[in-house]
């Protein structure tokens, strides 16, 4: 049950007095103990009752403190609410002052509006007269607009026919560009196939009967399970497979397989095909080297990435990189693959 304000004040006054004078606290305890305890000879019983009394007093004091704390919290909330009300009142007064100032400005503005309205009424009369003339002119304009719409309709029909014709021309041009791209790539492939020794004979010479030995070894790899049928088909789809013997460098006399892809403009897809098919040739037991050649490259970034991955890059007849030993070391087959082929 909540304490009333008077009771709370009385309890707080009693507690403050007991804190200030310890002798009164002892007297308070003595008065609370029933008189019959004084006459009990059993000191143990007295001590137990005294302990129980102290515990009871502690609980009651704790309850009193809880009530005091609750009261303090209520007072703090009340003070906060009072401050909030005061702040709101101050804001209301400021707002009222601004409203009064705004009202004064509105009154002045209304006076100006009334004056302006008078001028507008005079102008309106002039505008009405002008509008009559405009309506007459508009009628003439509508007749002319109708003629223009008919003409525009004929123009739109003609434009539709022109757009359809343009679409057909664009499709034909796109097909022509695609065909020319294929033709240019085919020409480049034929050029490199025909003049392969002219471009790369400085490093690699054709081996004796290269094509028969090449396909025999590829079929042998298929029979031994070193390649699947799909991998064999992919490898045979390379633009050029050139089996030859190295003429220079520390690997001179070794047989290598050049796996080449040709395109007029070399793109990233050409590099990826060369790398994939050279890896298949290496898997089949060849000492393979990927090569990509074209008149130009899609970007310097694509070319640099290809060189970093060990691809011989040819741009308009110029070969990069010139360090074949590093390329050959990178693509040299391991002993396990060689043993599997020889076994």
Rosetta silent file (secondary structure, phi, psi, omega in degrees, C-alpha in Angstrom):
SEQUENCE: XXXXXXXXXXXXXXXXXXXXXXXXXXXXXXXXXXXXXXXXXXXXXXXXXXXXXXXXXXXXXXXXXXXXXXXXXXXXXXXXXXXXXXXXXXXXXXXXXXXXXXXXXXXXXXXXXXXXXXXXXXXXXXXXXXXXXXXXXXXXXXXXXXXXXXXXXXXXXXXXXXXXXXXXXXXXXXXXXXXXXXXXXXXXXXXXXXXXXXXXXXXXXXXXXXXXXXXXXXXXXXXXXXXXXXXXXXXXXXXXXXXXXXXXXXXXXXXXXXXXXXXXXXXXXXXXXXXXXXXXXXXXXXXXXXXXXXXXXXXXXXXXXXXXXXXXXXXXXXXXXXXXXXXXXXXXXXXXXXXXXXX
SCORE:     score description
SCORE:     0.000 S_00000001
   1 L     0.000  129.647 -176.223    0.000    0.000    0.000 S_00000001
   2 L   -69.261  140.884  177.900    1.490    3.349   -1.018 S_00000001
   3 L   -76.851  144.618  174.084    2.390    5.829    1.765 S_00000001
   4 L   -75.880  168.902 -178.631    0.660    9.193    1.874 S_00000001
   5 H   -61.096  -42.559 -178.604    2.688   12.394    1.633 S_00000001
   6 H   -66.007  -41.498 -179.610    2.393   13.077    5.402 S_00000001
   7 H   -66.909  -39.298  178.310    3.412    9.539    6.304 S_00000001
   8 H   -62.064  -43.070  179.594    6.355    9.637    3.952 S_00000001
   9 H   -64.164  -40.487 -179.656    7.539   12.898    5.460 S_00000001
  10 H   -65.531  -43.277 -179.833    7.130   11.505    8.998 S_00000001
  11 H   -63.075  -42.196 -179.160    9.043    8.311    8.161 S_00000001
  12 H   -65.277  -37.915  178.886   11.854   10.312    6.574 S_00000001
  13 H   -65.276  -41.434  179.527   12.089   12.584    9.628 S_00000001
  14 H   -63.569  -44.767 -178.578   12.263    9.554   11.981 S_00000001
  15 H   -63.695  -41.193  178.788   14.981    7.906    9.904 S_00000001
  16 H   -63.214  -40.391  179.128   17.065   11.083    9.791 S_00000001
  17 H   -64.594  -43.048 -179.950   16.809   11.471   13.586 S_00000001
  18 H   -64.688  -34.697  179.319   17.868    7.806   14.163 S_00000001
  19 H   -68.930  -37.315 -176.935   20.866    8.267   11.851 S_00000001
  20 H   -74.105  -30.056 -176.151   22.030   11.395   13.692 S_00000001
  21 L  -128.832  100.511 -179.460   21.757    9.922   17.254 S_00000001
  22 H   -61.227  -28.675 -179.243   22.749    6.196   17.670 S_00000001
  23 H   -65.170  -36.001  177.699   21.503    6.206   21.292 S_00000001
  24 H   -66.510  -34.272  177.590   17.994    6.939   20.087 S_00000001
  25 H   -61.708  -40.735  177.037   18.303    3.999   17.667 S_00000001
  26 H   -64.580  -41.548  179.678   19.065    1.683   20.681 S_00000001
  27 H   -65.423  -37.931  179.141   16.166    3.154   22.611 S_00000001
  28 H   -63.114  -42.554  177.386   13.930    2.671   19.587 S_00000001
  29 H   -63.817  -40.831 -178.747   14.933   -0.968   19.384 S_00000001
  30 H   -62.865  -40.731 -178.156   14.341   -1.436   23.139 S_00000001
  31 H   -68.331  -31.322 -178.810   10.861    0.016   22.923 S_00000001
  32 H   -74.462  -23.297 -179.254    9.975   -2.221   19.997 S_00000001
  33 L   -77.026  130.934  178.799   10.964   -5.394   21.915 S_00000001
  34 L   -57.273  142.988 -176.607    8.100   -6.847   23.997 S_00000001
  35 H   -61.762  -27.826 -177.142    8.580   -6.273   27.752 S_00000001
  36 H   -65.100  -22.664 -178.776    8.322   -9.932   28.538 S_00000001
  37 H   -64.723  -33.293 -177.549   11.702  -10.522   26.794 S_00000001
  38 H   -60.943  -32.458 -173.791   13.479   -8.575   29.578 S_00000001
  39 H   -94.905    2.897  177.958   12.374  -11.090   32.154 S_00000001
  40 L   -78.452  130.126  179.924   13.347  -14.212   30.218 S_00000001
  41 L   -78.545  -18.497 -175.515   16.349  -15.921   31.745 S_00000001
  42 L   -82.273  103.623 -177.827   17.236  -17.648   28.514 S_00000001
  43 H   -66.651  -31.477  179.610   19.752  -15.310   26.827 S_00000001
  44 H   -63.140  -41.933  178.423   19.820  -17.405   23.705 S_00000001
  45 H   -64.228  -38.595  178.990   16.106  -16.864   23.193 S_00000001
  46 H   -62.873  -43.839 -178.994   16.613  -13.150   23.746 S_00000001
  47 H   -63.431  -42.030  179.820   19.364  -13.071   21.180 S_00000001
  48 H   -62.580  -43.481 -179.920   17.261  -14.966   18.639 S_00000001
  49 H   -67.254  -36.144  178.237   14.326  -12.643   19.123 S_00000001
  50 H   -63.731  -40.673  178.415   16.593   -9.649   18.931 S_00000001
  51 H   -63.969  -41.445  178.588   18.029  -10.963   15.650 S_00000001
  52 H   -63.609  -38.475  179.428   14.527  -11.548   14.312 S_00000001
  53 H   -65.609  -42.341  178.558   13.569   -8.081   15.401 S_00000001
  54 H   -62.440  -39.896  179.009   16.599   -6.571   13.709 S_00000001
  55 H   -63.230  -42.151  178.882   15.769   -8.490   10.541 S_00000001
  56 H   -63.123  -42.411 -179.830   12.197   -7.242   10.692 S_00000001
  57 H   -63.063  -39.576  178.987   13.439   -3.713   11.325 S_00000001
  58 H   -61.662  -43.662  179.133   15.830   -4.037    8.375 S_00000001
  59 H   -62.898  -42.775 -179.540   12.988   -5.164    6.102 S_00000001
  60 H   -64.800  -41.962  178.290   10.784   -2.326    7.273 S_00000001
  61 H   -63.535  -38.419  177.781   13.590    0.192    6.836 S_00000001
  62 H   -61.521  -41.730  177.856   14.256   -1.275    3.384 S_00000001
  63 H   -63.414  -39.348  179.171   10.604   -0.831    2.515 S_00000001
  64 H   -63.275  -42.245  179.464   10.773    2.712    3.840 S_00000001
  65 H   -65.088  -38.047  177.021   13.828    3.425    1.689 S_00000001
  66 H   -61.509  -41.694  178.664   12.100    1.938   -1.322 S_00000001
  67 H   -64.347  -38.887  179.917    9.158    4.198   -0.686 S_00000001
  68 H   -64.663  -45.072 -179.991   11.528    7.162   -0.300 S_00000001
  69 H   -62.342  -40.677  177.661   13.319    6.299   -3.539 S_00000001
  70 H   -62.214  -39.642  178.663    9.994    5.929   -5.310 S_00000001
  71 H   -64.097  -41.469  178.729    8.971    9.294   -3.921 S_00000001
  72 H   -62.236  -40.839  178.988   12.219   10.846   -5.130 S_00000001
  73 H   -62.332  -41.931  178.479   11.659    9.376   -8.580 S_00000001
  74 H   -62.669  -40.395  179.664    8.153   10.812   -8.661 S_00000001
  75 H   -64.488  -41.243  179.243    9.507   14.200   -7.568 S_00000001
  76 H   -62.944  -43.207  178.262   12.186   14.045  -10.287 S_00000001
  77 H   -62.052  -39.932  179.819    9.561   13.162  -12.904 S_00000001
  78 H   -63.785  -42.086  178.939    7.384   15.999  -11.627 S_00000001
  79 H   -63.112  -42.512  179.093   10.296   18.445  -11.872 S_00000001
  80 H   -61.114  -41.350 -179.915   11.062   17.227  -15.403 S_00000001
  81 H   -65.540  -38.859  179.171    7.417   17.658  -16.367 S_00000001
  82 H   -64.211  -43.799  177.761    7.384   21.145  -14.875 S_00000001
  83 H   -61.353  -41.878  179.910   10.499   22.071  -16.858 S_00000001
  84 H   -61.933  -40.999  179.600    8.943   20.595  -20.001 S_00000001
  85 H   -64.490  -41.112 -179.680    5.769   22.620  -19.434 S_00000001
  86 H   -63.998  -41.472  179.346    7.836   25.770  -18.897 S_00000001
  87 H   -64.975  -43.500  179.048    9.791   25.144  -22.087 S_00000001
  88 H   -62.074  -39.211  179.960    6.616   24.482  -24.046 S_00000001
  89 H   -63.974  -40.463  179.663    5.086   27.651  -22.650 S_00000001
  90 H   -64.261  -41.850  178.143    8.171   29.635  -23.682 S_00000001
  91 H   -64.987  -36.428  178.966    7.999   28.158  -27.196 S_00000001
  92 H   -64.538  -39.838  179.656    4.295   28.965  -27.370 S_00000001
  93 H   -65.349  -42.289  177.870    4.983   32.559  -26.409 S_00000001
  94 H   -62.943  -41.012  179.689    7.696   32.831  -29.071 S_00000001
  95 H   -65.185  -38.670  179.036    5.379   31.275  -31.629 S_00000001
  96 H   -63.613  -38.954  179.847    2.600   33.664  -30.670 S_00000001
  97 H   -64.739  -41.778  178.316    4.980   36.592  -31.136 S_00000001
  98 H   -65.066  -37.479  179.215    5.971   35.295  -34.591 S_00000001
  99 H   -63.244  -39.377  179.483    2.304   34.823  -35.472 S_00000001
 100 H   -65.248  -42.121  178.329    1.559   38.424  -34.530 S_00000001
 101 H   -63.365  -41.354 -179.922    4.441   39.647  -36.669 S_00000001
 102 H   -64.317  -37.152 -179.903    3.257   37.452  -39.525 S_00000001
 103 H   -63.484  -39.995  178.331   -0.281   38.799  -39.146 S_00000001
 104 H   -61.760  -43.668  179.096    1.021   42.351  -39.484 S_00000001
 105 H   -63.907  -37.428  179.736    2.871   41.406  -42.664 S_00000001
 106 H   -63.830  -39.569  179.599   -0.259   39.676  -43.984 S_00000001
 107 H   -63.840  -42.476  177.771   -2.339   42.791  -43.400 S_00000001
 108 H   -63.144  -39.966 -178.665    0.176   44.893  -45.303 S_00000001
 109 H   -67.432  -36.276  178.080    0.230   42.354  -48.068 S_00000001
 110 H   -62.038  -39.232  177.136   -3.570   42.310  -48.253 S_00000001
 111 H   -61.041  -43.129  178.790   -3.516   46.052  -48.801 S_00000001
 112 H   -64.520  -38.704  179.865   -1.059   45.570  -51.626 S_00000001
 113 H   -64.304  -40.252  179.272   -3.173   42.759  -53.071 S_00000001
 114 H   -61.608  -42.977  177.767   -6.271   44.949  -53.066 S_00000001
 115 H   -63.594  -40.489 -179.685   -4.390   47.640  -54.959 S_00000001
 116 H   -67.305  -34.470  179.771   -3.048   45.054  -57.351 S_00000001
 117 H   -63.157  -39.085  177.876   -6.522   43.628  -57.845 S_00000001
 118 H   -61.088  -44.484  178.781   -7.773   46.990  -58.999 S_00000001
 119 H   -64.703  -35.824 -179.375   -5.003   47.167  -61.554 S_00000001
 120 H   -66.783  -37.046  179.138   -5.742   43.583  -62.611 S_00000001
 121 H   -62.343  -40.218  178.381   -9.389   44.358  -63.192 S_00000001
 122 H   -65.599  -42.497  179.682   -8.411   47.129  -65.580 S_00000001
 123 H   -65.989  -32.325 -178.807   -5.997   44.825  -67.344 S_00000001
 124 H   -63.248  -39.646  177.970   -8.657   42.134  -67.504 S_00000001
 125 H   -60.278  -43.006  179.093  -10.888   44.397  -69.513 S_00000001
 126 H   -65.572  -37.845 -179.367   -8.050   44.983  -71.925 S_00000001
 127 H   -66.914  -37.427  179.171   -7.348   41.255  -72.044 S_00000001
 128 H   -61.559  -41.626  177.588  -10.951   40.437  -72.836 S_00000001
 129 H   -64.020  -41.157  179.629  -10.805   42.696  -75.818 S_00000001
 130 H   -66.511  -36.597  179.976   -7.551   41.143  -76.852 S_00000001
 131 H   -63.023  -36.203  177.827   -8.966   37.652  -76.358 S_00000001
 132 H   -60.636  -43.322  178.002  -11.729   38.381  -78.823 S_00000001
 133 H   -65.947  -37.225 -179.757   -9.137   39.209  -81.406 S_00000001
 134 H   -66.329  -38.372  179.110   -7.159   36.107  -80.419 S_00000001
 135 H   -62.485  -41.479  177.914  -10.200   33.858  -80.812 S_00000001
 136 H   -63.182  -41.141  179.463  -10.705   35.073  -84.306 S_00000001
 137 H   -67.750  -35.911 -179.499   -7.067   34.446  -85.043 S_00000001
 138 H   -63.415  -38.137  178.150   -7.279   31.025  -83.407 S_00000001
 139 H   -59.188  -43.562  177.931  -10.052   29.985  -85.747 S_00000001
 140 H   -64.794  -38.046 -179.245   -7.820   30.758  -88.668 S_00000001
 141 H   -67.294  -36.317  179.516   -4.949   28.911  -86.988 S_00000001
 142 H   -64.400  -40.694  177.466   -7.128   25.834  -86.389 S_00000001
 143 H   -62.153  -43.126  179.426   -7.973   25.648  -90.034 S_00000001
 144 H   -66.631  -36.778  179.125   -4.309   25.914  -90.897 S_00000001
 145 H   -63.692  -40.074  178.850   -3.421   23.321  -88.210 S_00000001
 146 H   -60.095  -40.978  177.265   -5.860   20.858  -89.714 S_00000001
 147 H   -64.058  -40.360 -179.817   -4.103   21.222  -93.048 S_00000001
 148 H   -65.790  -38.969  179.665   -0.749   20.757  -91.326 S_00000001
 149 H   -62.411  -41.956  177.359   -1.958   17.582  -89.535 S_00000001
 150 H   -61.412  -40.670  179.388   -2.997   16.056  -92.822 S_00000001
 151 H   -67.202  -40.368  179.656    0.410   16.885  -94.215 S_00000001
 152 H   -64.141  -36.930  178.827    2.147   15.499  -91.114 S_00000001
 153 H   -61.642  -42.545  176.919    0.210   12.269  -91.422 S_00000001
 154 H   -64.837  -37.227  178.602    1.517   11.831  -94.944 S_00000001
 155 H   -64.967  -41.153 -179.282    5.018   12.664  -93.678 S_00000001
 156 H   -64.741  -41.005  177.336    4.760   10.062  -90.880 S_00000001
 157 H   -61.302  -40.366  178.700    3.702    7.377  -93.314 S_00000001
 158 H   -66.789  -39.221  179.391    6.677    8.217  -95.462 S_00000001
 159 H   -64.606  -39.426  177.319    8.963    8.209  -92.432 S_00000001
 160 H   -58.491  -43.586  179.134    7.684    4.750  -91.417 S_00000001
 161 H   -64.290  -37.619  179.074    8.611    3.449  -94.843 S_00000001
 162 H   -66.982  -40.360 -179.900   12.035    5.090  -94.545 S_00000001
 163 H   -65.377  -41.217  176.949   12.629    3.543  -91.078 S_00000001
 164 H   -60.810  -41.525  179.085   11.715    0.086  -92.331 S_00000001
 165 H   -65.421  -39.228  179.343   14.109    0.534  -95.212 S_00000001
 166 H   -65.267  -40.547  177.196   16.814    1.731  -92.805 S_00000001
 167 H   -59.059  -43.752  178.871   16.279   -1.325  -90.584 S_00000001
 168 H   -63.412  -39.616  179.307   16.778   -3.595  -93.577 S_00000001
 169 H   -65.901  -40.368  179.536   19.908   -1.688  -94.534 S_00000001
 170 H   -65.453  -40.043  178.260   21.311   -1.919  -90.996 S_00000001
 171 H   -64.381  -41.635  178.791   20.710   -5.679  -90.866 S_00000001
 172 H   -64.526  -39.853 -179.979   22.414   -6.085  -94.240 S_00000001
 173 H   -66.320  -41.061  178.883   25.320   -3.900  -93.086 S_00000001
 174 H   -63.160  -42.995  177.735   25.688   -5.878  -89.857 S_00000001
 175 H   -63.434  -39.224  179.306   25.696   -9.149  -91.787 S_00000001
 176 H   -64.431  -42.211  178.448   28.217   -7.670  -94.207 S_00000001
 177 H   -62.448  -41.425  178.565   30.496   -6.592  -91.333 S_00000001
 178 H   -62.809  -44.393 -179.645   30.264  -10.079  -89.817 S_00000001
 179 H   -63.975  -41.078  179.683   31.069  -11.709  -93.153 S_00000001
 180 H   -64.370  -39.427  177.851   33.994   -9.357  -93.716 S_00000001
 181 H   -61.134  -43.454  177.598   35.282  -10.134  -90.209 S_00000001
 182 H   -63.630  -41.392 -179.797   35.147  -13.859  -90.943 S_00000001
 183 H   -64.305  -42.643  179.337   36.850  -13.318  -94.302 S_00000001
 184 H   -63.242  -41.162  177.899   39.613  -11.215  -92.751 S_00000001
 185 H   -64.400  -40.399  178.654   40.161  -13.860  -90.083 S_00000001
 186 H   -64.385  -42.147  178.185   40.254  -16.595  -92.726 S_00000001
 187 H   -60.610  -43.201  179.505   42.750  -14.600  -94.808 S_00000001
 188 H   -64.101  -40.395  178.774   44.955  -14.116  -91.738 S_00000001
 189 H   -63.121  -44.044  179.216   44.736  -17.838  -90.932 S_00000001
 190 H   -63.475  -40.181 -179.381   45.691  -18.769  -94.507 S_00000001
 191 H   -60.830  -47.746 -178.505   48.573  -16.268  -94.441 S_00000001
 192 H   -69.946  -36.695  177.360   50.086  -17.695  -91.274 S_00000001
 193 H   -62.120  -44.632 -176.132   49.496  -21.293  -92.410 S_00000001
 194 H   -68.834  -40.315 -173.783   51.212  -20.610  -95.749 S_00000001
 195 L  -109.231   30.921 -175.724   54.140  -18.618  -94.347 S_00000001
 196 H   -60.487  -43.738 -179.561   54.518  -20.348  -90.999 S_00000001
 197 H   -66.273  -30.640  178.024   58.161  -21.213  -91.592 S_00000001
 198 H   -66.234  -35.165 -179.913   58.796  -17.645  -92.691 S_00000001
 199 H   -82.481  -42.326 -168.626   57.500  -16.349  -89.364 S_00000001
 200 H  -121.520    4.200  179.890   58.715  -19.073  -86.992 S_00000001
 201 L   -64.188  -18.475  177.235   61.330  -21.080  -88.903 S_00000001
 202 L   -62.799  -29.946 -178.003   64.015  -19.213  -86.952 S_00000001
 203 L  -106.673  -39.600 -171.112   62.970  -21.242  -83.885 S_00000001
 204 E  -130.045  128.156  172.476   61.066  -24.314  -85.139 S_00000001
 205 E  -105.058  150.010  179.091   61.524  -26.461  -88.251 S_00000001
 206 E   -66.709  137.652  178.113   58.916  -28.918  -89.453 S_00000001
 207 L   -77.498  168.880  178.824   59.657  -32.512  -88.435 S_00000001
 208 L   -70.152  130.158 -177.468   59.803  -35.386  -90.916 S_00000001
 209 L    45.607   59.930 -171.806   56.290  -36.492  -91.919 S_00000001
 210 H   -67.910  -38.514 -172.841   54.784  -34.240  -89.186 S_00000001
 211 H   -69.760  -42.917  179.480   51.088  -34.694  -89.933 S_00000001
 212 H   -62.856  -45.126  179.800   51.100  -38.507  -89.895 S_00000001
 213 H   -66.066  -35.628  179.932   53.136  -38.621  -86.659 S_00000001
 214 H   -61.863  -51.571 -176.436   50.976  -35.875  -85.100 S_00000001
 215 H   -72.879  -28.952  174.668   47.658  -37.659  -85.638 S_00000001
 216 H   -63.554  -42.890  179.966   49.135  -41.045  -84.705 S_00000001
 217 H   -69.551  -35.380  177.028   50.245  -39.658  -81.341 S_00000001
 218 H   -66.360  -44.115  177.101   46.897  -37.945  -80.781 S_00000001
 219 H   -63.427  -37.095  177.663   45.016  -41.171  -81.532 S_00000001
 220 H   -62.510  -41.498  177.994   47.441  -43.014  -79.256 S_00000001
 221 H   -62.845  -37.211  177.453   46.644  -40.558  -76.420 S_00000001
 222 H   -65.459  -43.588 -179.249   42.937  -41.198  -76.981 S_00000001
 223 H   -64.089  -35.604 -178.689   43.440  -44.980  -76.848 S_00000001
 224 L   -83.852    0.350  178.318   45.428  -44.727  -73.595 S_00000001
 225 L    80.178   12.582  178.086   42.753  -42.582  -71.956 S_00000001
 226 L   -75.222  -23.152  176.540   44.955  -39.482  -71.787 S_00000001
 227 L  -133.741  147.608  171.220   42.261  -37.572  -73.721 S_00000001
 228 L   -88.672  169.580  179.965   38.506  -37.936  -73.978 S_00000001
 229 H   -63.079  -39.439  178.777   36.700  -37.831  -77.316 S_00000001
 230 H   -65.541  -40.850  178.220   35.415  -34.305  -76.577 S_00000001
 231 H   -64.712  -38.665  177.454   38.914  -33.122  -75.665 S_00000001
 232 H   -62.211  -43.853  179.239   40.275  -34.669  -78.864 S_00000001
 233 H   -61.643  -41.636  179.482   37.612  -32.855  -80.907 S_00000001
 234 H   -64.434  -43.699 -179.725   38.469  -29.565  -79.189 S_00000001
 235 H   -63.117  -41.803 -178.337   42.202  -30.034  -79.809 S_00000001
 236 H   -70.566  -14.278  179.587   41.661  -30.858  -83.507 S_00000001
 237 L   -83.032   -1.465  177.663   39.592  -27.636  -83.845 S_00000001
 238 L   -60.423  148.605 -179.899   42.717  -25.501  -83.361 S_00000001
 239 L   -62.396  -34.591  179.166   43.499  -23.207  -86.294 S_00000001
 240 E  -154.459  133.146  171.003   46.951  -24.802  -86.639 S_00000001
 241 E  -118.425  112.279 -174.495   48.846  -27.698  -85.027 S_00000001
 242 E  -117.614  112.476  178.634   52.527  -27.539  -86.086 S_00000001
 243 E   -96.181  120.182 -176.455   54.845  -30.341  -84.978 S_00000001
 244 E  -151.415  179.684 -177.609   58.498  -29.376  -85.334 S_00000001
 245 E  -112.600  134.440  179.518   62.011  -29.450  -83.897 S_00000001
 246 E   -68.264  137.359 -177.576   63.566  -26.545  -81.982 S_00000001
 247 L  -100.178  -25.423 -172.799   66.596  -25.007  -83.753 S_00000001
 248 L  -135.872  168.752  177.205   67.983  -22.688  -81.039 S_00000001
 249 L    87.680  179.841 -176.619   68.255  -22.258  -77.279 S_00000001
 250 L   -71.512  -12.765  178.265   69.025  -24.705  -74.542 S_00000001
 251 L  -104.697   19.651 -179.180   66.239  -27.019  -75.776 S_00000001
 252 L   -56.334  138.740 -178.868   67.519  -27.186  -79.356 S_00000001
 253 L    92.504  -13.479  178.528   66.750  -30.550  -80.989 S_00000001
 254 L   -81.517  147.961  179.776   63.635  -31.146  -78.859 S_00000001
 255 E   -90.471  131.195  179.601   60.304  -31.756  -80.576 S_00000001
 256 E  -130.207  159.203  177.467   57.490  -29.297  -79.763 S_00000001
 257 E  -117.298  116.315  176.458   53.890  -28.816  -80.891 S_00000001
 258 E   -84.475  119.548  177.206   52.771  -25.246  -81.725 S_00000001
 259 E  -104.268  105.326 -169.460   49.036  -24.861  -80.920 S_00000001
 260 E  -112.713  145.768  171.641   48.016  -21.705  -82.813 S_00000001
 261 E  -126.850  132.045 -177.321   44.888  -19.538  -83.001 S_00000001
 262 E  -117.690  143.543  176.283   44.600  -16.844  -85.705 S_00000001
 263 L  -159.632  149.568  178.173   42.309  -13.814  -85.889 S_00000001
 264 L   -64.040  -48.848  173.614   42.337  -10.446  -87.608 S_00000001
 265 E  -115.625  112.300 -176.471   41.692   -8.745  -84.241 S_00000001
 266 E   -73.506  127.662  178.291   42.885  -10.930  -81.350 S_00000001
 267 L  -116.939  172.208 -178.089   40.419  -11.031  -78.461 S_00000001
 268 H   -59.622  -33.725 -179.891   40.482  -12.591  -75.018 S_00000001
 269 H   -64.115  -34.994  177.735   38.490  -15.582  -76.305 S_00000001
 270 H   -64.463  -41.589  178.252   41.278  -16.403  -78.809 S_00000001
 271 H   -63.920  -42.953 -178.720   43.855  -16.452  -75.992 S_00000001
 272 H   -64.363  -39.068  177.869   41.638  -18.669  -73.840 S_00000001
 273 H   -63.994  -43.651 -179.739   41.152  -21.157  -76.708 S_00000001
 274 H   -62.505  -43.158  179.089   44.902  -21.340  -77.342 S_00000001
 275 H   -63.983  -43.657 -178.446   45.642  -21.919  -73.645 S_00000001
 276 H   -64.100  -45.357 -176.588   42.925  -24.559  -73.326 S_00000001
 277 H   -73.853  -31.160  174.320   43.986  -26.493  -76.426 S_00000001
 278 H   -67.329  -36.250  176.766   47.704  -26.259  -75.567 S_00000001
 279 H   -64.938  -37.565  177.239   46.862  -27.700  -72.127 S_00000001
 280 H   -65.699  -41.127  178.281   45.049  -30.600  -73.848 S_00000001
 281 H   -64.195  -39.677  177.316   48.086  -31.222  -76.064 S_00000001
 282 H   -64.654  -38.218  177.362   50.332  -31.195  -72.999 S_00000001
 283 H   -63.568  -31.234  179.289   47.937  -33.634  -71.323 S_00000001
 284 L   -80.955   -0.438  176.041   48.322  -35.896  -74.364 S_00000001
 285 L   103.302    1.544  178.996   52.103  -35.954  -73.848 S_00000001
 286 L   -83.918  151.293  167.583   53.207  -33.237  -76.277 S_00000001
 287 L   -87.401   89.539 -170.682   55.615  -30.474  -75.429 S_00000001
 288 E   -96.107  154.289  176.642   53.072  -27.883  -76.521 S_00000001
 289 E  -137.332  119.961  178.013   53.380  -24.107  -76.858 S_00000001
 290 E   -75.842  140.086  179.690   50.277  -21.859  -77.260 S_00000001
 291 E  -139.054  135.031  177.282   50.503  -19.178  -79.939 S_00000001
 292 E  -128.395  129.301 -176.071   48.018  -16.421  -80.868 S_00000001
 293 E  -132.891  147.631  177.192   48.536  -14.249  -83.955 S_00000001
 294 E  -169.884  172.232  177.715   46.647  -11.384  -85.590 S_00000001
 295 L   -73.049  -35.128  179.228   46.945   -8.051  -87.330 S_00000001
 296 E  -148.526  164.875  179.815   45.944   -6.211  -84.148 S_00000001
 297 E  -112.984  149.989 -179.411   44.980   -6.923  -80.530 S_00000001
 298 L   -56.910  -41.219  178.245   41.785   -5.978  -78.758 S_00000001
 299 L  -162.216  159.956  176.474   43.832   -4.146  -76.080 S_00000001
 300 H   -64.808  -31.050  179.241   47.320   -4.019  -74.607 S_00000001
 301 H   -62.093  -44.033  179.308   45.876   -5.480  -71.406 S_00000001
 302 H   -62.972  -41.734 -178.849   44.763   -8.668  -73.201 S_00000001
 303 H   -66.222  -44.155 -179.980   48.170   -9.032  -74.842 S_00000001
 304 H   -64.096  -38.920  176.795   50.077   -8.509  -71.567 S_00000001
 305 H   -63.283  -39.878 -179.855   47.880  -11.065  -69.785 S_00000001
 306 H   -64.214  -44.071  178.954   48.547  -13.582  -72.569 S_00000001
 307 H   -62.354  -41.153 -179.914   52.323  -13.079  -72.327 S_00000001
 308 H   -63.195  -28.277 -179.734   52.161  -13.453  -68.535 S_00000001
 309 L   -90.023    4.917  176.025   50.381  -16.812  -68.973 S_00000001
 310 L    87.807   29.846  178.516   53.090  -18.120  -71.333 S_00000001
 311 L  -100.757  131.415  173.261   51.423  -17.464  -74.687 S_00000001
 312 E   -75.727  120.821 -174.683   53.553  -16.567  -77.719 S_00000001
 313 E  -109.355  132.749  179.998   51.909  -13.405  -79.106 S_00000001
 314 E  -124.403  123.205  178.290   52.233  -12.266  -82.730 S_00000001
 315 E  -123.125  108.837  178.223   51.001   -8.857  -83.833 S_00000001
 316 L    55.095   41.269  176.191   51.260   -8.115  -87.542 S_00000001
 317 L    91.937  -11.778 -179.523   54.272  -10.455  -87.886 S_00000001
 318 E   -94.616  131.685 -172.414   56.136   -9.278  -84.739 S_00000001
 319 E  -101.000  131.782  172.158   56.658  -11.978  -82.077 S_00000001
 320 E  -133.356  140.246   -9.497   56.480  -11.357  -78.291 S_00000001
 321 L   -84.893  168.665 -179.700   58.145  -12.463  -76.120 S_00000001
 322 L   -88.796  -10.581 -179.816   61.475  -13.387  -77.681 S_00000001
 323 L   -82.856   83.269 -177.993   62.592  -15.471  -74.648 S_00000001
 324 H   -69.185  -30.699 -178.204   61.481  -18.881  -75.936 S_00000001
 325 H   -59.934  -40.026  179.254   63.437  -20.763  -73.277 S_00000001
 326 H   -65.934  -41.866  178.560   61.194  -19.322  -70.544 S_00000001
 327 H   -63.752  -45.882 -178.435   58.050  -20.235  -72.499 S_00000001
 328 H   -64.300  -38.393  177.927   59.313  -23.749  -73.213 S_00000001
 329 H   -62.948  -39.648 -179.418   60.249  -24.297  -69.550 S_00000001
 330 H   -64.315  -38.813 -174.173   56.739  -23.273  -68.494 S_00000001
 331 H   -99.181    5.562 -179.977   55.018  -25.700  -70.905 S_00000001
 332 L   -63.957  128.736 -178.148   57.470  -28.616  -70.615 S_00000001
 333 L   -69.249  149.672  179.399   55.469  -31.800  -69.788 S_00000001
 334 L   -77.334  167.873 -176.213   56.199  -33.545  -66.486 S_00000001
 335 H   -65.107  -34.461 -179.186   57.819  -36.985  -66.288 S_00000001
 336 H   -62.193  -42.636  179.515   54.569  -38.706  -65.301 S_00000001
 337 H   -66.250  -41.631  178.903   52.846  -37.569  -68.521 S_00000001
 338 H   -62.661  -43.405  179.552   55.845  -38.608  -70.600 S_00000001
 339 H   -64.644  -37.679 -179.908   55.968  -42.036  -68.942 S_00000001
 340 H   -65.080  -38.674  178.646   52.254  -42.520  -69.457 S_00000001
 341 H   -69.040  -43.896 -178.577   52.625  -41.776  -73.184 S_00000001
 342 H   -71.267  -28.335  178.572   55.698  -44.018  -73.591 S_00000001
 343 L   -72.141    0.000    0.000   54.111  -46.806  -71.549 S_00000001
